[in-house]
């Protein structure tokens, strides 16, 4: 959902940026000296004129961890990872070790009643200003003796275009549409047209989304209706309309009337939503009103069932939506190895984006105006207002996880003592930790939502987490043998895996959260 932090990606990248910032003086002072640490391991060492040093230890092996010697010290490098040493001694970050929390999210219904919709269809005869929609109307005179008016085959309209879409209107009614793709920008509309006797209006609506403005051969990037435009199947034979006198208008009537604003919605006649939903049309404005839901959880619009368009709330733009469905291979994931777009795909067969963030600061307590402009013909009755709920929070950190506090820079004149890593857990604003769903210090198995005890487990794990965390919005627990009574399995690398349940606060969170 756009506009909200996504964990663990956000926290992991934040730690990376802080680690690289610590190396700043050495990084900008010189090119690195690269030395081999093994068959697939290297050290990149940067040294500043003042004597500062920063090193990046890399393991390019995609399957096996490596133990390397650097500056007379041993370092363990997970497969396909880089360790950051801002002082050429202490590891403060490793790309393969994610120590920040992971959240289990749910999008839940709000207490708001179901949205009631009214709709307004665009009329291509009334257009003003826009940078996206361009109408080209043209009039055709059809004689009363034309065979297509007396049971004969309907004529065919052919339009050559380029870009993203063209919609064809005959006498104010949508006759058909055609679309280009990223691979094939040039496309052809071919469709039957139903005329009446006398003067008929053909209107072509060209849609362009994101035009190129730089690059080689920019002058050859054509977008819009290129022609030819021709009618086939009339009694007189083919009519080439390309060189006829077309008029050109830019924009939509709804834009000119400012239908997205509370002051502009009364300027047109809206159709009750139940009638409009019977035959959804493209290029349609939809409006509804709603009250702000109670609580402090982040809000979003679930745009399931819609196609492509834009959203406004109280006259302010939420942005574009486009319900494109993801395709690919979501069966397996392994981040090791060179990055390629098809790796570790998620959401196959689902919309690439379904929920669109609604800032609570934009809402009034009562009667908020929601306006949606739908380009393709989606059904607005499927739209709903939902809230993001963090139902549980997880963390999984090893006892020797790199910590930013364990580093030394000569200009500070001193080095700090070794700091034990900690598990940090935090619920959303207005929520607190109500129970410990899982806790194990030892060799736990699984991932967030499916943790299991391993062969090594400290019996006091649940009690320690419950004492330090329950009733608080956030807590931190040090990972050490002494903190859990005793070493549950000597000479074995241990980790602490935790999953806690978050729920709305009933009392104020305790101010002391450090463990």
N, C-alpha and C positions, 0 to 999 in steps of 0.2 A: 504494500500500500504506500503510495507516494506520500512523502512528508513526514514519515516516522522512522525512528532508528530500527535497523534490522540487526539483531544479534544472531550469531557471534561475529559476523563480518565486520560490523562497525567497531566493536571493541578490539578485535584482532588488528585491524588496520590502524587504529588509534595508537596501540602499543608499538606497532612498526614505525609509525611516523615519529613518535617520541624517541625511539631508539636511534633512528637515522639522524634526528636533530642533535643528539648527543655527539655524533661523529662529525658535525658540521665543519669545525675548524680544520680537521685533517682532510676531509673530503674535498674541500675547495682549494687546498694548498698544492696538491700534486696528483699526478697520475698514479695508479696503484702499481705496486711490485707484486707480481703473481708468482707464487711458489707452489710446487706440488707437495701434497701431503699423503698421496696414495694413488692407486690406479684411477680412481674416479673422484678424488678429493683435491681441492685447491684452497689456498689462502690468498686473499686480496688485501694487501696491507697499504694503508695510506699514512704518510708521515708529514707533519707540518714543520715549518722552519723553527718554531718554538719548542719542538721536541714532542708535540702531541702525537698520538698514535691511535689509529682505528683499524680494525680488521674484520673481514667477512670470511668465514670459513664455510665452504660449500661442499656438499656431497651430491654428486650427480648420479649416483647409483639409484635406480628406481625401485629396487627390491630389498636391499640390505642396508642396515645401519653400519656406521663405521666409527672406530675409535682412533683418533689421530693425535699426533704429538705436535704442539705448536708453542714456541717460546718456552720449551722445557716443561710444558703442562699438557695433561691429557684432556681431550674433549670428545664427548659422544655426539655424533651427528646422525639424526634419523634419516631414513631414505629420502632422497630428493628434497633437501632442505638447506637453508643457509642460517648460520648463527652469527649474530651481530655482537662484536666486542668493541665498545667505544673507547676502551683503554688498552686494547690488545691483550687483555687478561681475563676480564669477567664477561660472561655471556649474559646479556640482558634481554635477548629475544631470539627465538628460533621460529622460522616460518611454519614448521610442521607441528609446533606445540601450541595448541589453542587453550588458553587459560581463562578466558572470559566466560561469562555465563551464557547459556542458551535458554531461550524462552519458548514455552509451549503456548501458542496463540490460538484463540478462537474468535471468530466474528459472530457475535450474538445479536439477536433482535433487540431493539430498544423498546421502551414502553410506549412509543408513538403509535397512533392508529395507522391503519393502512392508508397509503397515499391515494387521494382521489384526483384524477387527471382530467384536464380539458385540453383540446388540441386545436391547432390552426394550420391548415395546409397552405404552402406558398402558392401564389399566383404569379406565373412568369411574366404577366403583362405589367406588373408594377415592381420595378427594381430601381435601386439607387446606387449605393456605393459599397464596395468590398474589394479585397485584394485576392479573393479566392474564387468567387462565383461570377461567371461571365455569361450573360444571355445573348444569343444572336437570333432575333425573331425575323421571319420572312413570310410573306403572304403568297398563297397559291390559289388561283381561280380554277375551280372544277366545274365543268359543264354538267347540266342536268341529265344529259344523255350518256354520261360516262358509264361504262358497263359495271364498274365496281360498285355503283350506286344501285344496281338492279340485280344483285345476286352473283355478279362476277367475282373473279379473284381480286383480292385487295392488292393495291400496289405495294412495292417494297422500297423503303428508304435506306440508302447506304451512305454512311458518314465515315470518312477517314479522320482519325484523331490521334493525338499523342498526349502522354501524361498520365493522369490518374483516373479520370472518369468523364463520361458524357451522358447526360439525361436528355431524352427527346420528349417534347411536349407537342401534342397535336390539339389545337383549339383549346388550350388551357388545361388539358388533361395529360398526365404522364402516359406515354406510349411505350417506353422501354428505356433500358440503360445498358451501358457497356463499360468495361473497366480495363485499364492497363495494369501491368505488373512491373516489378523491379527488373525482371529479365527482359520483358517485352513492353517497352513504353508505347510503341506504336500499335494501335488496335483499330478494328473496324466494327462499327455498329451496323447490323443488318436486321431490319424488322418490318413487319407489315404495318401499314397505317390505314386508319379508318377516317376517310374524309366525308364531308357533306357537300351538297350542291352549293355553289357560290364560292365566296372567299374563305379560305382556310389559312390558319396561322401555324407555321412550323417554328418552334422555338428550341434551340439547342443550348443546353446549359453545360458549359465546360468547367470542370473542377480540377484545380491544381493545388497540391499540398506540398509545400516546401520546394521552391524552385532553386536550381543551382545558381550561384552568383560568382564563382571563381573557377579556375581550372583551365586547362588547355582546350582550345577550340570551343570556347564558351559561346561564340556567336552561332555555332551550329546546333545548340541545344534548343530544339523546337518543342513547345508545349502548347496544347490547345487544339482547336479544330483546324486541321491542315488542308482538308479537301482531298479528293473531290467529294461533293455532296450531290447525290443524284437520286431521282425517282425512277423506278423500273416498273413496268406493268400497266401503264396508262394506255388508253386507246391510241394516243399519238406516238407511243413508243417511249424511249428513254428521255427524261428531262434532266439536263445537267444544270443544277442550281448553283454551281460554284461561282459563276461569274454574274449571278443576279445581284440585285441591290439588297444587301442585308443591313439591318441596323444593329447597333452594338450597345448593350447596356451592361453595367457592372453592379453586382450586389443583389441583395434580397430585400423584399418588402419588409420582412420582420426586422432587419437591421435598421432600415430607415425609420421605422416606427418605434425603434428601441423597445422591442417586446421583452427584453431581459430585465427591464427596469420596472419597479412598482408603479411608476408614473406612466409607462407606455402600454401596459397590458390591456387597458380598457379601450384601446384604439381600434381593435378588431373584434369580430364575433367569434368566440371560441365554441367548439363542439364538445358536448359531453363525452368524457373518456370512453364510456362503454360503447358508444356508437363508433368512435374512431378506431377502437381496438378490433372491431369486426373485420376491417380491411386496412391494416397498417400501410401507410404510404410513405415513401421517401420525402425528404425536404419538408418535414413537418415540425412545427413548434409544439411542445407540450409544457403545461404548467400545472403546479400543485402548490399547496400551502401546508406547512407543518409547524408544530411547536417544538422548541428545543427540548431534547430529552433530559431527564434528570441525571445527576452524576457528573463525574469528571473524566470518564474514559474517552479516549480518542474516538471520533465518529467517522463514518465513511458511508458513501453511497454504493450499494451493490447494484452494478449496471448489467447484471445478467439479463439476457434477452434483448439487449440493444445492439445496434450495429456499429455506427460511427457518427461522431458529432461533438457537440460542446455542451458544457454545463455552467449555469450561473446560479448563485444563491444571493438573494437580495441585491441583484445587480452586479455582483462581483464574480469574476470568472474562476471557476474551479480548474478549468483547463479542458483539453481534448480527451475524449475516450475513443477507443477503437478495439472492439471485441474480436481480435484476431486469435485464432487457436494455434497453440504450439504443436509442432510435429517434430519427431526425433526418436531417439532411443533412450529411454529412462530406466532401463533394466539394471545397469550397474554403474558404479562410480569409483574411480581411482584417480586422485589428483596427481599422482606421481607421473613424471614425464612432461614433455613439452605441451604447453597449453594450446588447445584448438577449440573452436566454438562448440563442436558436438560433444565435448567432454562433460560428464556429470550434469546432464540435462535433467530438469525436473518439470513436472506439470504437463507431460505429454497428453494431448487431447483436451486440455483445459485452456481457458482464456489466458493470454499472456499477462493481462491485468484485468481484474474483476472489481476491486474495491478502490474508490477514489476518496482521498482524505477531505473531510469537511472541517475546517478550523472552527472550533467553538467560539472564538472571538468574533466571528462574522455573524453569529446568530443572535436574534432577539428572543426574549422569553416566549413570545407568542407570534403566530402568523408570519412565519418566514416564507419568502417566495422562492420556489425552485422552478427554474426554466431549463428545459432541455431542447436542443435543436438536433433532430435525428436526420441524417443524410440518406440512410439506406432503407429505412422502413421497420425498425425495431418496435416492439410492443412495450410501452412504458409501464404496463400493469405489473411487470416483473421487477421494477425498481423498488428498493427498500432502503431505509436508513438503519444502519447497524453500528454496533460499538465493538471496539477491539478489547478483548479481555485476555490478560495474561493469567492463564489458569495454573500454570506451574513454571518454576524456574529451576534450571539444572546448572551444575558446574562439575568439571572433571579435571583435576590438577594433580600432577605428580609431586613427590616430595622434593625433587630437585628441579622443579620448574624454574626457568630463568625469571629473575625479578629485576625491575629497573633500579631498585635501590642498591643492588650489589654491583657497584661499579666504582672506579677510581680514576680521577683526572688530576694530573700533577699540579695544574694551576690552582686547585683547591687546597693544596698543601697537606692533604690527609686522605686516608682511605677509610671507608666505613666498614663496620663489622658485618659479617654475613647475616643477611635477613632471610628467614624462612618464608617460603611462599605461602599464600593464603587463598582460601576459597572465598570469593565475594559473591553474595546473593542479594538481589534487590528486586522488590516488587514495584509495580507502577504506583504513581501518586494516588493516594486514597486507599491503597491496598496494604495488607500486612501478611506476614507469614503465619499461617494458622496451623500447619502440621508438617511433619517430615514424612514424605512419601517413601524416600529411600535414602540411606546413608551407609557408606561402607568405606573404612580406611583399611586398605590391604591390596587385593588384586581383583577388584570388581570387573564385571564383564558388561557388554552392551553399550547402548547409547541412550541419550535423553528420552524418557518415556518407556524404556525397556531395560533398565539396569537390572543386574542380577549379582548376587554375592559370588565371589570366586573362591578358590581353595584357601585363601588367606583373608581373614576378616577380624577386625578389632571389635569385640563385643560391646564396647562402650560407644560405638559410632553414633547410634541413634540418640543416646542420652546426651552426648556432648552437643550435637547439632540442635536438639530440642531445647537445651538449656540456653544456648547462645543466640538462637534465632527466632523461636516461636514468639509471636506477639509484636515483632518489630517489622518495620518496612524493609530494612536492610541489615545485613550482618556480615561479619568476616571471621573466619575460623582458621587459625594457624595450622599448617600441616607439619606435624612433628610427632615422634613417638611419645614424648612426654605428655602431649596434649590428649592422647588417647589411652593413657594408663601405662602401656608398655608396648614394646615392639612385637606386633603379632607374628612376624615372620622375618627373623634376622637375615641379613645378607640378600634380601630380595627388594627390588625397586618397588615401592608402594605408591599408591595414589588414593586420593579421596574423591569419590563420586557421590553427588548429592542431588536429590530432587525434592523441592519443597512446594507446597500448595499455597497460592496467594488468594486472598478473599478480601472483600471490602472491610475496611477498618470499623470496629465497633468502639474502640477507645483509641486515644492518641498513642502514636508510636513512641516507644521508649527512646530517649535521646542518646543513650549509651549503646552503640552498636558494634564496638570493636571486641573481637574475641581473642 
